[in-house]
Each structure stands twice: as structure tokens, then as C-alpha cells.
Amino acid sequence: MQLFDHTTLEIQTWKHDDLQKMLKDCPLLIRMNDGREFFIENSEFIVIADYTAAVLVDDDGVKRNAVLTLMNITSVIPNATAAGH
């Protein structure tokens, strides 16, 4: 793992264990390689498998499910705020 700006973790290829370790730092902001961002409010709102993560996100006041491919995650910001999203 490499630490940039002392807040954002950027890993070449995210693995199950890397993301699992970050759950203690919820809320998280996950950035994807296509520019999408997912704000994870609570560690209970994410389930991590070997190659994907199922997340529950707020979409204009409605909770919805999204499946993220771990290899498409570019960075994870720990202790994020919704305003920073």
C-alpha cells in the first residue's frame, strides 16, 4: 500500500484484504477509474468478495445497491465526509 497526501490510499490493484482493512476508517469515499465516487457511510453498508464489493449508497435520498469491481477502484479516502463527496 502507498499513502498519498496522508489521507488517500491509492493501490495499483485493490484486493479483498486491502479494502477489508479500510473498513475501520468508515465513512469511506471510493473512487473508480471511470470517475464515479461512492460514499460508504458505515462498514455495514459494504460486503467485500474476492473480486467485487457490494455497496449500499444514497442516491438523492434513496438507498440503492451498486456492485464495484475491485480492480476498477483507483483510491479510497478514509474518514470521508458527505460534503467532500
N, CA, C and O atoms as a CHARMM CRD file, in Angstrom:
* protein
*
  340
    1    1 MET  N      0.83500  -1.17400   0.00000 PROA 1      0.00000
    2    1 MET  CA     0.00000   0.00000   0.00000 PROA 1      0.00000
    3    1 MET  C      0.88200   1.24100   0.00000 PROA 1      0.00000
    4    1 MET  O      1.92800   1.28300   0.64800 PROA 1      0.00000
    5    2 GLN  N      0.43600   2.24600  -0.74200 PROA 2      0.00000
    6    2 GLN  CA     1.13200   3.52000  -0.75600 PROA 2      0.00000
    7    2 GLN  C      0.19400   4.57500  -0.19200 PROA 2      0.00000
    8    2 GLN  O     -1.00700   4.55300  -0.46000 PROA 2      0.00000
    9    3 LEU  N      0.73600   5.48700   0.58000 PROA 3      0.00000
   10    3 LEU  CA    -0.07200   6.53000   1.19700 PROA 3      0.00000
   11    3 LEU  C      0.26900   7.85900   0.55400 PROA 3      0.00000
   12    3 LEU  O      1.42800   8.27300   0.57400 PROA 3      0.00000
   13    4 PHE  N     -0.71500   8.53600  -0.01600 PROA 4      0.00000
   14    4 PHE  CA    -0.52700   9.83000  -0.65500 PROA 4      0.00000
   15    4 PHE  C     -1.33100  10.87300   0.10000 PROA 4      0.00000
   16    4 PHE  O     -2.45800  10.60000   0.51200 PROA 4      0.00000
   17    5 ASP  N     -0.78200  12.04800   0.28700 PROA 5      0.00000
   18    5 ASP  CA    -1.46300  13.15500   0.95200 PROA 5      0.00000
   19    5 ASP  C     -1.91200  12.79900   2.36500 PROA 5      0.00000
   20    5 ASP  O     -2.70500  13.53000   2.95900 PROA 5      0.00000
   21    6 HSD  N     -1.42800  11.70700   2.90300 PROA 6      0.00000
   22    6 HSD  CA    -1.74500  11.25100   4.25200 PROA 6      0.00000
   23    6 HSD  C     -3.23600  10.99100   4.44600 PROA 6      0.00000
   24    6 HSD  O     -3.66700  10.76700   5.57700 PROA 6      0.00000
   25    7 THR  N     -4.03500  11.01300   3.38400 PROA 7      0.00000
   26    7 THR  CA    -5.46000  10.73700   3.53400 PROA 7      0.00000
   27    7 THR  C     -5.97700   9.75200   2.50200 PROA 7      0.00000
   28    7 THR  O     -6.89600   8.99000   2.80100 PROA 7      0.00000
   29    8 THR  N     -5.42800   9.74000   1.31700 PROA 8      0.00000
   30    8 THR  CA    -5.95200   8.91500   0.24500 PROA 8      0.00000
   31    8 THR  C     -5.05300   7.71400   0.01300 PROA 8      0.00000
   32    8 THR  O     -3.84700   7.86500  -0.18400 PROA 8      0.00000
   33    9 LEU  N     -5.62800   6.53800   0.03400 PROA 9      0.00000
   34    9 LEU  CA    -4.86000   5.34000  -0.27400 PROA 9      0.00000
   35    9 LEU  C     -5.06600   4.98900  -1.73800 PROA 9      0.00000
   36    9 LEU  O     -6.19500   4.80400  -2.19300 PROA 9      0.00000
   37   10 GLU  N     -3.96900   4.90000  -2.46400 PROA 10     0.00000
   38   10 GLU  CA    -4.02200   4.51700  -3.86400 PROA 10     0.00000
   39   10 GLU  C     -3.19900   3.25200  -4.02500 PROA 10     0.00000
   40   10 GLU  O     -2.01300   3.22500  -3.69400 PROA 10     0.00000
   41   11 ILE  N     -3.82400   2.22000  -4.52900 PROA 11     0.00000
   42   11 ILE  CA    -3.17700   0.93400  -4.71200 PROA 11     0.00000
   43   11 ILE  C     -3.33600   0.55600  -6.17200 PROA 11     0.00000
   44   11 ILE  O     -4.39300   0.77200  -6.76400 PROA 11     0.00000
   45   12 GLN  N     -2.28500  -0.01000  -6.75200 PROA 12     0.00000
   46   12 GLN  CA    -2.34200  -0.38100  -8.17000 PROA 12     0.00000
   47   12 GLN  C     -3.53100  -1.29300  -8.44900 PROA 12     0.00000
   48   12 GLN  O     -4.32500  -1.01500  -9.34800 PROA 12     0.00000
   49   13 THR  N     -3.66400  -2.37300  -7.69100 PROA 13     0.00000
   50   13 THR  CA    -4.79900  -3.28000  -7.82500 PROA 13     0.00000
   51   13 THR  C     -5.31400  -3.59100  -6.42600 PROA 13     0.00000
   52   13 THR  O     -4.60000  -4.17600  -5.61100 PROA 13     0.00000
   53   14 TRP  N     -6.54600  -3.20200  -6.15100 PROA 14     0.00000
   54   14 TRP  CA    -7.13800  -3.44300  -4.83000 PROA 14     0.00000
   55   14 TRP  C     -7.50200  -4.90700  -4.70000 PROA 14     0.00000
   56   14 TRP  O     -7.97900  -5.53900  -5.64200 PROA 14     0.00000
   57   15 LYS  N     -7.26400  -5.42400  -3.51500 PROA 15     0.00000
   58   15 LYS  CA    -7.61800  -6.79700  -3.19900 PROA 15     0.00000
   59   15 LYS  C     -8.57900  -6.79700  -2.00400 PROA 15     0.00000
   60   15 LYS  O     -8.71800  -5.79900  -1.29700 PROA 15     0.00000
   61   16 HSD  N     -9.22200  -7.91900  -1.80500 PROA 16     0.00000
   62   16 HSD  CA   -10.18400  -8.08300  -0.72100 PROA 16     0.00000
   63   16 HSD  C     -9.61800  -7.60600   0.61200 PROA 16     0.00000
   64   16 HSD  O    -10.25700  -6.82300   1.31400 PROA 16     0.00000
   65   17 ASP  N     -8.42700  -8.07300   0.96300 PROA 17     0.00000
   66   17 ASP  CA    -7.83500  -7.74300   2.26400 PROA 17     0.00000
   67   17 ASP  C     -7.53500  -6.25700   2.41600 PROA 17     0.00000
   68   17 ASP  O     -7.67700  -5.70100   3.50500 PROA 17     0.00000
   69   18 ASP  N     -7.11500  -5.60500   1.31500 PROA 18     0.00000
   70   18 ASP  CA    -6.80500  -4.17100   1.36500 PROA 18     0.00000
   71   18 ASP  C     -8.04400  -3.37200   1.76800 PROA 18     0.00000
   72   18 ASP  O     -7.99100  -2.52500   2.66100 PROA 18     0.00000
   73   19 LEU  N     -9.14600  -3.65300   1.10300 PROA 19     0.00000
   74   19 LEU  CA   -10.38300  -2.92600   1.36900 PROA 19     0.00000
   75   19 LEU  C    -10.95700  -3.31100   2.73600 PROA 19     0.00000
   76   19 LEU  O    -11.50000  -2.46400   3.44400 PROA 19     0.00000
   77   20 GLN  N    -10.83700  -4.57400   3.09800 PROA 20     0.00000
   78   20 GLN  CA   -11.34100  -5.04100   4.39100 PROA 20     0.00000
   79   20 GLN  C    -10.66800  -4.28700   5.53800 PROA 20     0.00000
   80   20 GLN  O    -11.32700  -3.92800   6.51400 PROA 20     0.00000
   81   21 LYS  N     -9.37400  -4.04700   5.42600 PROA 21     0.00000
   82   21 LYS  CA    -8.63200  -3.32300   6.46200 PROA 21     0.00000
   83   21 LYS  C     -9.09900  -1.86900   6.58800 PROA 21     0.00000
   84   21 LYS  O     -9.00100  -1.27700   7.66300 PROA 21     0.00000
   85   22 MET  N     -9.60300  -1.29700   5.50000 PROA 22     0.00000
   86   22 MET  CA   -10.03700   0.09500   5.49100 PROA 22     0.00000
   87   22 MET  C    -11.38800   0.30000   6.18100 PROA 22     0.00000
   88   22 MET  O    -11.73500   1.43300   6.51700 PROA 22     0.00000
   89   23 LEU  N    -12.14800  -0.76000   6.39600 PROA 23     0.00000
   90   23 LEU  CA   -13.49800  -0.62400   6.94700 PROA 23     0.00000
   91   23 LEU  C    -13.52100   0.04400   8.31400 PROA 23     0.00000
   92   23 LEU  O    -14.50700   0.68900   8.66700 PROA 23     0.00000
   93   24 LYS  N    -12.45900  -0.09900   9.08000 PROA 24     0.00000
   94   24 LYS  CA   -12.41000   0.53400  10.40000 PROA 24     0.00000
   95   24 LYS  C    -12.36400   2.04700  10.29000 PROA 24     0.00000
   96   24 LYS  O    -12.61600   2.74700  11.27000 PROA 24     0.00000
   97   25 ASP  N    -12.04300   2.56500   9.09700 PROA 25     0.00000
   98   25 ASP  CA   -11.93900   4.00800   8.88000 PROA 25     0.00000
   99   25 ASP  C    -13.17900   4.59700   8.20300 PROA 25     0.00000
  100   25 ASP  O    -13.10800   5.66900   7.60200 PROA 25     0.00000
  101   26 CYS  N    -14.32100   3.89600   8.30000 PROA 26     0.00000
  102   26 CYS  CA   -15.56000   4.42300   7.72700 PROA 26     0.00000
  103   26 CYS  C    -15.95100   5.70000   8.43800 PROA 26     0.00000
  104   26 CYS  O    -15.69600   5.84200   9.63400 PROA 26     0.00000
  105   27 PRO  N    -16.55900   6.62400   7.73700 PROA 27     0.00000
  106   27 PRO  CA   -17.03600   6.54300   6.36500 PROA 27     0.00000
  107   27 PRO  C    -15.88600   6.61700   5.35300 PROA 27     0.00000
  108   27 PRO  O    -14.84200   7.21800   5.60900 PROA 27     0.00000
  109   28 LEU  N    -16.11600   5.98200   4.19300 PROA 28     0.00000
  110   28 LEU  CA   -15.12400   5.93400   3.11800 PROA 28     0.00000
  111   28 LEU  C    -15.67100   6.57100   1.85400 PROA 28     0.00000
  112   28 LEU  O    -16.87800   6.57200   1.61300 PROA 28     0.00000
  113   29 LEU  N    -14.77300   7.10700   1.06000 PROA 29     0.00000
  114   29 LEU  CA   -15.12000   7.55600  -0.28500 PROA 29     0.00000
  115   29 LEU  C    -14.30000   6.71700  -1.24600 PROA 29     0.00000
  116   29 LEU  O    -13.07000   6.78300  -1.24000 PROA 29     0.00000
  117   30 ILE  N    -14.97300   5.93100  -2.06900 PROA 30     0.00000
  118   30 ILE  CA   -14.29800   5.05800  -3.02600 PROA 30     0.00000
  119   30 ILE  C    -14.36800   5.71400  -4.40600 PROA 30     0.00000
  120   30 ILE  O    -15.44800   6.05700  -4.88500 PROA 30     0.00000
  121   31 ARG  N    -13.21600   5.88100  -5.03200 PROA 31     0.00000
  122   31 ARG  CA   -13.14600   6.45400  -6.37800 PROA 31     0.00000
  123   31 ARG  C    -12.82800   5.35500  -7.37600 PROA 31     0.00000
  124   31 ARG  O    -11.93400   4.53500  -7.16600 PROA 31     0.00000
  125   32 MET  N    -13.58600   5.35900  -8.47200 PROA 32     0.00000
  126   32 MET  CA   -13.41400   4.35400  -9.51600 PROA 32     0.00000
  127   32 MET  C    -12.61500   4.93900 -10.68200 PROA 32     0.00000
  128   32 MET  O    -12.47600   6.15700 -10.79900 PROA 32     0.00000
  129   33 ASN  N    -12.09200   4.06400 -11.54300 PROA 33     0.00000
  130   33 ASN  CA   -11.27000   4.52900 -12.66100 PROA 33     0.00000
  131   33 ASN  C    -12.08400   5.22500 -13.75500 PROA 33     0.00000
  132   33 ASN  O    -11.50000   5.81100 -14.66600 PROA 33     0.00000
  133   34 ASP  N    -13.40400   5.17300 -13.68800 PROA 34     0.00000
  134   34 ASP  CA   -14.23100   5.88800 -14.65900 PROA 34     0.00000
  135   34 ASP  C    -14.73500   7.23000 -14.10800 PROA 34     0.00000
  136   34 ASP  O    -15.53600   7.91200 -14.74700 PROA 34     0.00000
  137   35 GLY  N    -14.25100   7.59800 -12.90800 PROA 35     0.00000
  138   35 GLY  CA   -14.61700   8.88300 -12.31900 PROA 35     0.00000
  139   35 GLY  C    -15.74400   8.83400 -11.30800 PROA 35     0.00000
  140   35 GLY  O    -15.96400   9.80400 -10.58200 PROA 35     0.00000
  141   36 ARG  N    -16.45800   7.72700 -11.24600 PROA 36     0.00000
  142   36 ARG  CA   -17.54300   7.62400 -10.26500 PROA 36     0.00000
  143   36 ARG  C    -16.97900   7.57700  -8.84900 PROA 36     0.00000
  144   36 ARG  O    -15.86600   7.10200  -8.62300 PROA 36     0.00000
  145   37 GLU  N    -17.76400   8.07700  -7.90400 PROA 37     0.00000
  146   37 GLU  CA   -17.39500   8.04300  -6.49400 PROA 37     0.00000
  147   37 GLU  C    -18.55500   7.46500  -5.69900 PROA 37     0.00000
  148   37 GLU  O    -19.72100   7.73900  -5.98300 PROA 37     0.00000
  149   38 PHE  N    -18.21600   6.66300  -4.70400 PROA 38     0.00000
  150   38 PHE  CA   -19.21900   6.04200  -3.84700 PROA 38     0.00000
  151   38 PHE  C    -18.88500   6.36400  -2.40500 PROA 38     0.00000
  152   38 PHE  O    -17.80600   6.03000  -1.91800 PROA 38     0.00000
  153   39 PHE  N    -19.82500   7.02200  -1.71800 PROA 39     0.00000
  154   39 PHE  CA   -19.65300   7.36600  -0.30800 PROA 39     0.00000
  155   39 PHE  C    -20.25500   6.25400   0.53100 PROA 39     0.00000
  156   39 PHE  O    -21.45700   5.99700   0.46500 PROA 39     0.00000
  157   40 ILE  N    -19.41700   5.59700   1.32000 PROA 40     0.00000
  158   40 ILE  CA   -19.84900   4.49400   2.16900 PROA 40     0.00000
  159   40 ILE  C    -19.95800   5.02300   3.59400 PROA 40     0.00000
  160   40 ILE  O    -18.94600   5.26600   4.25100 PROA 40     0.00000
  161   41 GLU  N    -21.19100   5.20200   4.07000 PROA 41     0.00000
  162   41 GLU  CA   -21.44400   5.82100   5.37000 PROA 41     0.00000
  163   41 GLU  C    -21.00100   4.96200   6.54700 PROA 41     0.00000
  164   41 GLU  O    -20.53100   5.48000   7.56000 PROA 41     0.00000
  165   42 ASN  N    -21.15200   3.64700   6.40900 PROA 42     0.00000
  166   42 ASN  CA   -20.95800   2.75100   7.54000 PROA 42     0.00000
  167   42 ASN  C    -20.40200   1.43400   7.00900 PROA 42     0.00000
  168   42 ASN  O    -20.71800   1.03000   5.89000 PROA 42     0.00000
  169   43 SER  N    -19.58200   0.76900   7.80400 PROA 43     0.00000
  170   43 SER  CA   -18.99600  -0.50200   7.37000 PROA 43     0.00000
  171   43 SER  C    -20.05700  -1.57500   7.13300 PROA 43     0.00000
  172   43 SER  O    -19.79100  -2.57000   6.45800 PROA 43     0.00000
  173   44 GLU  N    -21.24700  -1.38200   7.68000 PROA 44     0.00000
  174   44 GLU  CA   -22.34000  -2.32400   7.43500 PROA 44     0.00000
  175   44 GLU  C    -22.93500  -2.15600   6.03600 PROA 44     0.00000
  176   44 GLU  O    -23.73700  -2.98300   5.60100 PROA 44     0.00000
  177   45 PHE  N    -22.55100  -1.10300   5.33700 PROA 45     0.00000
  178   45 PHE  CA   -23.09400  -0.81700   4.00600 PROA 45     0.00000
  179   45 PHE  C    -22.20900  -1.33400   2.88800 PROA 45     0.00000
  180   45 PHE  O    -22.36900  -0.91600   1.74100 PROA 45     0.00000
  181   46 ILE  N    -21.27200  -2.23700   3.19200 PROA 46     0.00000
  182   46 ILE  CA   -20.39400  -2.80000   2.17100 PROA 46     0.00000
  183   46 ILE  C    -20.10500  -4.25700   2.49000 PROA 46     0.00000
  184   46 ILE  O    -19.82500  -4.60800   3.63700 PROA 46     0.00000
  185   47 VAL  N    -20.17300  -5.10500   1.46900 PROA 47     0.00000
  186   47 VAL  CA   -19.82200  -6.52200   1.57200 PROA 47     0.00000
  187   47 VAL  C    -18.75100  -6.76900   0.51900 PROA 47     0.00000
  188   47 VAL  O    -18.95900  -6.50800  -0.66600 PROA 47     0.00000
  189   48 ILE  N    -17.60800  -7.27400   0.96100 PROA 48     0.00000
  190   48 ILE  CA   -16.46800  -7.42700   0.06800 PROA 48     0.00000
  191   48 ILE  C    -16.25000  -8.90200  -0.25000 PROA 48     0.00000
  192   48 ILE  O    -16.10400  -9.72600   0.65200 PROA 48     0.00000
  193   49 ALA  N    -16.23100  -9.22600  -1.54500 PROA 49     0.00000
  194   49 ALA  CA   -15.94200 -10.58000  -2.00500 PROA 49     0.00000
  195   49 ALA  C    -14.52700 -10.58900  -2.59000 PROA 49     0.00000
  196   49 ALA  O    -13.78600  -9.61900  -2.42900 PROA 49     0.00000
  197   50 ASP  N    -14.15700 -11.65500  -3.25400 PROA 50     0.00000
  198   50 ASP  CA   -12.79900 -11.76700  -3.79000 PROA 50     0.00000
  199   50 ASP  C    -12.49400 -10.71500  -4.86200 PROA 50     0.00000
  200   50 ASP  O    -11.40500 -10.14300  -4.87200 PROA 50     0.00000
  201   51 TYR  N    -13.43900 -10.46000  -5.75300 PROA 51     0.00000
  202   51 TYR  CA   -13.18500  -9.55700  -6.87800 PROA 51     0.00000
  203   51 TYR  C    -14.15000  -8.38400  -6.98100 PROA 51     0.00000
  204   51 TYR  O    -13.97600  -7.50700  -7.82700 PROA 51     0.00000
  205   52 THR  N    -15.17200  -8.36400  -6.12100 PROA 52     0.00000
  206   52 THR  CA   -16.16900  -7.29800  -6.16200 PROA 52     0.00000
  207   52 THR  C    -16.53200  -6.85600  -4.75100 PROA 52     0.00000
  208   52 THR  O    -16.22000  -7.52500  -3.76600 PROA 52     0.00000
  209   53 ALA  N    -17.19600  -5.71600  -4.68600 PROA 53     0.00000
  210   53 ALA  CA   -17.75400  -5.23400  -3.42300 PROA 53     0.00000
  211   53 ALA  C    -19.16800  -4.75700  -3.70600 PROA 53     0.00000
  212   53 ALA  O    -19.39800  -3.99300  -4.64400 PROA 53     0.00000
  213   54 ALA  N    -20.10300  -5.20300  -2.90300 PROA 54     0.00000
  214   54 ALA  CA   -21.48700  -4.73700  -2.99700 PROA 54     0.00000
  215   54 ALA  C    -21.64400  -3.62600  -1.97000 PROA 54     0.00000
  216   54 ALA  O    -21.35700  -3.81700  -0.78800 PROA 54     0.00000
  217   55 VAL  N    -22.10100  -2.46400  -2.42600 PROA 55     0.00000
  218   55 VAL  CA   -22.22800  -1.31600  -1.53600 PROA 55     0.00000
  219   55 VAL  C    -23.65400  -0.78000  -1.56100 PROA 55     0.00000
  220   55 VAL  O    -24.36000  -0.88800  -2.56400 PROA 55     0.00000
  221   56 LEU  N    -24.05700  -0.20400  -0.44400 PROA 56     0.00000
  222   56 LEU  CA   -25.34900   0.46400  -0.32600 PROA 56     0.00000
  223   56 LEU  C    -25.05400   1.95200  -0.26100 PROA 56     0.00000
  224   56 LEU  O    -24.39700   2.41900   0.66900 PROA 56     0.00000
  225   57 VAL  N    -25.53700   2.69500  -1.24500 PROA 57     0.00000
  226   57 VAL  CA   -25.22800   4.12200  -1.33400 PROA 57     0.00000
  227   57 VAL  C    -26.50700   4.94400  -1.37300 PROA 57     0.00000
  228   57 VAL  O    -27.57100   4.44400  -1.73800 PROA 57     0.00000
  229   58 ASP  N    -26.38900   6.20500  -0.99300 PROA 58     0.00000
  230   58 ASP  CA   -27.50300   7.13500  -1.00500 PROA 58     0.00000
  231   58 ASP  C    -27.56000   7.81300  -2.37400 PROA 58     0.00000
  232   58 ASP  O    -26.60100   8.46500  -2.78600 PROA 58     0.00000
  233   59 ASP  N    -28.66600   7.66100  -3.06400 PROA 59     0.00000
  234   59 ASP  CA   -28.85800   8.25800  -4.38900 PROA 59     0.00000
  235   59 ASP  C    -30.03000   9.22900  -4.30100 PROA 59     0.00000
  236   59 ASP  O    -31.18000   8.84900  -4.52200 PROA 59     0.00000
  237   60 ASP  N    -29.73100  10.49200  -3.97400 PROA 60     0.00000
  238   60 ASP  CA   -30.76300  11.51800  -3.81300 PROA 60     0.00000
  239   60 ASP  C    -31.83600  11.09800  -2.81900 PROA 60     0.00000
  240   60 ASP  O    -33.03100  11.22100  -3.08800 PROA 60     0.00000
  241   61 GLY  N    -31.39400  10.59700  -1.66100 PROA 61     0.00000
  242   61 GLY  CA   -32.31300  10.22300  -0.60100 PROA 61     0.00000
  243   61 GLY  C    -32.83200   8.80600  -0.66800 PROA 61     0.00000
  244   61 GLY  O    -33.54800   8.36700   0.23200 PROA 61     0.00000
  245   62 VAL  N    -32.48600   8.08300  -1.71600 PROA 62     0.00000
  246   62 VAL  CA   -32.92200   6.69100  -1.86800 PROA 62     0.00000
  247   62 VAL  C    -31.69100   5.79300  -1.77200 PROA 62     0.00000
  248   62 VAL  O    -30.69600   6.02600  -2.45900 PROA 62     0.00000
  249   63 LYS  N    -31.75400   4.77900  -0.93000 PROA 63     0.00000
  250   63 LYS  CA   -30.65500   3.82000  -0.82500 PROA 63     0.00000
  251   63 LYS  C    -30.71500   2.86500  -2.00600 PROA 63     0.00000
  252   63 LYS  O    -31.77600   2.33500  -2.33700 PROA 63     0.00000
  253   64 ARG  N    -29.55900   2.65100  -2.64300 PROA 64     0.00000
  254   64 ARG  CA   -29.51200   1.70500  -3.74600 PROA 64     0.00000
  255   64 ARG  C    -28.25200   0.86600  -3.64400 PROA 64     0.00000
  256   64 ARG  O    -27.28500   1.24400  -2.98200 PROA 64     0.00000
  257   65 ASN  N    -28.28100  -0.27000  -4.30600 PROA 65     0.00000
  258   65 ASN  CA   -27.16900  -1.20300  -4.29600 PROA 65     0.00000
  259   65 ASN  C    -26.31700  -0.98400  -5.55300 PROA 65     0.00000
  260   65 ASN  O    -26.84200  -0.75900  -6.64300 PROA 65     0.00000
  261   66 ALA  N    -24.99600  -1.05500  -5.37600 PROA 66     0.00000
  262   66 ALA  CA   -24.07900  -0.99300  -6.51300 PROA 66     0.00000
  263   66 ALA  C    -23.02400  -2.06700  -6.30500 PROA 66     0.00000
  264   66 ALA  O    -22.60400  -2.33200  -5.17900 PROA 66     0.00000
  265   67 VAL  N    -22.60000  -2.68000  -7.40200 PROA 67     0.00000
  266   67 VAL  CA   -21.54500  -3.68100  -7.34600 PROA 67     0.00000
  267   67 VAL  C    -20.30400  -3.07600  -7.98600 PROA 67     0.00000
  268   67 VAL  O    -20.33300  -2.66300  -9.14500 PROA 67     0.00000
  269   68 LEU  N    -19.20900  -3.02600  -7.22000 PROA 68     0.00000
  270   68 LEU  CA   -17.96500  -2.43300  -7.68300 PROA 68     0.00000
  271   68 LEU  C    -16.94300  -3.53200  -7.93700 PROA 68     0.00000
  272   68 LEU  O    -16.78100  -4.43200  -7.11300 PROA 68     0.00000
  273   69 THR  N    -16.26500  -3.46700  -9.05600 PROA 69     0.00000
  274   69 THR  CA   -15.17800  -4.40000  -9.33800 PROA 69     0.00000
  275   69 THR  C    -13.92200  -3.85600  -8.67500 PROA 69     0.00000
  276   69 THR  O    -13.52200  -2.72100  -8.93400 PROA 69     0.00000
  277   70 LEU  N    -13.30100  -4.65800  -7.82500 PROA 70     0.00000
  278   70 LEU  CA   -12.15400  -4.18600  -7.05300 PROA 70     0.00000
  279   70 LEU  C    -11.02800  -3.67800  -7.94600 PROA 70     0.00000
  280   70 LEU  O    -10.35400  -2.71300  -7.58400 PROA 70     0.00000
  281   71 MET  N    -10.80700  -4.29700  -9.09500 PROA 71     0.00000
  282   71 MET  CA    -9.70800  -3.86800  -9.95300 PROA 71     0.00000
  283   71 MET  C     -9.94900  -2.48900 -10.58800 PROA 71     0.00000
  284   71 MET  O     -9.02400  -1.89400 -11.14100 PROA 71     0.00000
  285   72 ASN  N    -11.18700  -1.98200 -10.51100 PROA 72     0.00000
  286   72 ASN  CA   -11.50400  -0.66400 -11.06100 PROA 72     0.00000
  287   72 ASN  C    -11.46600   0.45000 -10.02100 PROA 72     0.00000
  288   72 ASN  O    -11.70800   1.61100 -10.35200 PROA 72     0.00000
  289   73 ILE  N    -11.16500   0.11200  -8.76600 PROA 73     0.00000
  290   73 ILE  CA   -11.03400   1.12300  -7.71800 PROA 73     0.00000
  291   73 ILE  C     -9.66300   1.77600  -7.84700 PROA 73     0.00000
  292   73 ILE  O     -8.64300   1.08900  -7.89700 PROA 73     0.00000
  293   74 THR  N     -9.64700   3.11600  -7.90000 PROA 74     0.00000
  294   74 THR  CA    -8.36500   3.81500  -8.01000 PROA 74     0.00000
  295   74 THR  C     -7.88700   4.33600  -6.67100 PROA 74     0.00000
  296   74 THR  O     -6.68100   4.39700  -6.43300 PROA 74     0.00000
  297   75 SER  N     -8.81500   4.71900  -5.77700 PROA 75     0.00000
  298   75 SER  CA    -8.40100   5.20600  -4.46800 PROA 75     0.00000
  299   75 SER  C     -9.55100   5.09900  -3.48300 PROA 75     0.00000
  300   75 SER  O    -10.72300   5.03400  -3.85400 PROA 75     0.00000
  301   76 VAL  N     -9.16800   5.08400  -2.20200 PROA 76     0.00000
  302   76 VAL  CA   -10.13400   5.05700  -1.10700 PROA 76     0.00000
  303   76 VAL  C     -9.72300   6.12300  -0.11300 PROA 76     0.00000
  304   76 VAL  O     -8.58100   6.14600   0.34600 PROA 76     0.00000
  305   77 ILE  N    -10.65000   7.00500   0.21900 PROA 77     0.00000
  306   77 ILE  CA   -10.38100   8.06400   1.17300 PROA 77     0.00000
  307   77 ILE  C    -11.04400   7.69400   2.49900 PROA 77     0.00000
  308   77 ILE  O    -12.27000   7.63400   2.58900 PROA 77     0.00000
  309   78 PRO  N    -10.22500   7.44300   3.53600 PROA 78     0.00000
  310   78 PRO  CA   -10.79500   7.08800   4.84200 PROA 78     0.00000
  311   78 PRO  C    -11.32200   8.30600   5.57300 PROA 78     0.00000
  312   78 PRO  O    -10.90900   9.43100   5.29000 PROA 78     0.00000
  313   79 ASN  N    -12.23000   8.09100   6.50600 PROA 79     0.00000
  314   79 ASN  CA   -12.81000   9.15700   7.33600 PROA 79     0.00000
  315   79 ASN  C    -13.34200  10.30500   6.48600 PROA 79     0.00000
  316   79 ASN  O    -13.17600  11.47600   6.82800 PROA 79     0.00000
  317   80 ALA  N    -13.97900   9.95600   5.38100 PROA 80     0.00000
  318   80 ALA  CA   -14.51700  10.94400   4.45100 PROA 80     0.00000
  319   80 ALA  C    -15.80000  11.55600   5.00700 PROA 80     0.00000
  320   80 ALA  O    -16.42200  11.00700   5.91600 PROA 80     0.00000
  321   81 THR  N    -16.18100  12.68900   4.45200 PROA 81     0.00000
  322   81 THR  CA   -17.44600  13.33400   4.81000 PROA 81     0.00000
  323   81 THR  C    -18.31900  13.42400   3.57700 PROA 81     0.00000
  324   81 THR  O    -17.80800  13.50400   2.46000 PROA 81     0.00000
  325   82 ALA  N    -19.61100  13.41400   3.76100 PROA 82     0.00000
  326   82 ALA  CA   -20.54100  13.50100   2.63600 PROA 82     0.00000
  327   82 ALA  C    -20.36700  14.82200   1.90500 PROA 82     0.00000
  328   82 ALA  O    -20.55300  14.87700   0.68900 PROA 82     0.00000
  329   83 ALA  N    -20.01100  15.89800   2.62400 PROA 83     0.00000
  330   83 ALA  CA   -19.81600  17.19600   1.99100 PROA 83     0.00000
  331   83 ALA  C    -18.62100  17.16400   1.03400 PROA 83     0.00000
  332   83 ALA  O    -18.60300  17.88200   0.03400 PROA 83     0.00000
  333   84 GLY  N    -17.62700  16.33100   1.34500 PROA 84     0.00000
  334   84 GLY  CA   -16.45300  16.20600   0.48300 PROA 84     0.00000
  335   84 GLY  C    -16.73200  15.37100  -0.74300 PROA 84     0.00000
  336   84 GLY  O    -15.90400  15.28200  -1.65000 PROA 84     0.00000
  337   85 HSD  N    -17.88300  14.76800  -0.76600 PROA 85     0.00000
  338   85 HSD  CA   -18.26500  13.90400  -1.88000 PROA 85     0.00000
  339   85 HSD  C    -18.79100  14.73800  -2.95400 PROA 85     0.00000
  340   85 HSD  O    -19.17900  14.22200  -4.00300 PROA 85     0.00000
